[in-house]
Amino acid sequence: MTERQVVRGRVGGVSPWEEVFGSVQAVAVGDHVHVAGARPFQGRALIGEGDPYEQAIASFRVGLDALAAYGLTADDVVRTRMYLTHARDVDAVARAHRELFENVRPVAAMVVVQGLIDPRMLVEVELDAHRPGLASTVEGGQP
């Protein structure tokens, strides 16, 4: 059995909930980057209050910004997860997803949940990305 080298990098400081949860926005493990808790906020200001399309676009942009810290783009996304608080918002969120990922075609899941951390939030997303050779560009635990 060969020994695998796992290189980790962490990107944080975006979400006001990171300190509360003891988490970060993104973690790189080898050639994979996982982004969770991508929410429609700029600092503490909610973007697109009451508008699921705008919240989806904003949430995806937060996630894509976290990937950018590793030199990754939407083209590197292999999986998305979308959490919605209302089934009526499926079409609006799907439209946002299609606009950003139509050429990439990642696997995707959309889940309707009872609620999110802030009751004004209609959407939260997660992204998983992969790029062969990424591990060699992430050193010392930081991208």
N, C-alpha and C positions, 0 to 999 in steps of 0.2 A: 504494500500500500504506500503510495506516495504522499508526502506531507503537503497540504495545501496552505498557501500563505493567504491569510485574510487581512486585507487592509481596510480599515474603517475610517470614515470621515463623518463629521457631524456638522450640520448647518442649523443654527438656531437664532433666537433673538427677534423673530418676527411676530410671534403670537404672544399676547398678554397672558395666556394660560400655560405657557411652558414652565414657568417657575412653580405654579400651582400643581401641575401634573408631574413635574420632574421629567420633562420630555424635551425633544427638539423637533424642528420642522422636517428635517431630512437626515437620513443615515445612509452612508455608502458602505456596502459590504462586498468586497471583490469588485466585480464588474457591474454590480446592480446598485441602484439608488432607489430608496423607498421614501416617499413623501406622504405624510398623513396630516390631518388637521388643517388642510388648506381651506381657509374660510374667507368670506367676502369682506375683509377688513383692510383698511389702510391705517396702521397704528390701531387706535381704539375706535376709529370711525367706520361704521357699517357702510358698505357701498351697495346701492341698489335696493334700499329698503322697500319691501313689498313687490319687488320685481324679480321673479325667479331666473329669467334670462340674464339680467345684469349681474345677479349674485353668482350665477354659474360662471360667467365670463371672468368675473373678479376672482372667484375661487381658483379657477384653472390658472389664471395669471399668477396668483400667489404660489401655486404649486410649480409652475414653469420657472418662476424666478428662483425658487429653491434649487431646481435642477440646473439652472444656469450657473450656479456657484460651482458646479462640477464640470462646466463646459458642455452640458447636455441641452437639447432642445426638444420640442414636441416630436421631432422625427425619431427620438430615442425612446419614446414612451411605448411600453408594451402592454400595460394594463391600466385601466382607470376604474374607480369606484365612485359612484355618485350617491349621496344620501340626500333625500328630499323629505320635507315634512308634509307634502300634499301630493297625492297622485295626479291631481289636476295640473301640476307643473311639469309633468313628464315631457310634453312636446317642447316646451320652452327650453328646458335643460338639454334635451336631446339636440335641439337646434344649435345651442352653444357648443356642445361636444362635437357635432358634425363640422361646424365651421373651423374648429381648431385642429381636429384630428382626421378629417375625411381622407386625406392622402396617406395617413399613417395606418389607420384601421387597427388600433389596439383592441385587445379583448376588453370588454366593458361590462360592468354590472351597475344597475340602478336599483336602489333599495328605498322604499318608503318607510320612514321611521316616525315614531310618535313625537319626537322633538329633538332639538339640538341644544347645545350649551347656552346659546343666547336665543330667547324666544322670537326675536326678530329675524333670525336666520332661517332661510328657506332651503339652503343648499350648503353642503360641505363635500369636498372631494379628496380623493387619494390618488396618487400616481405612482407607478412603478416604471423604472426605466432601466435599460441595459445598453452597454456599449463594450464590446470586446476590447481589452487593453486599458479600460478605465482604471483598474487597480494600480497600474504602474504610474498613474498621474496623481494619485492621492497619497500624500506622504505625511507622516507624523500625526495622523488622526484628523487632519484638516485638509480640505481641498485647496 
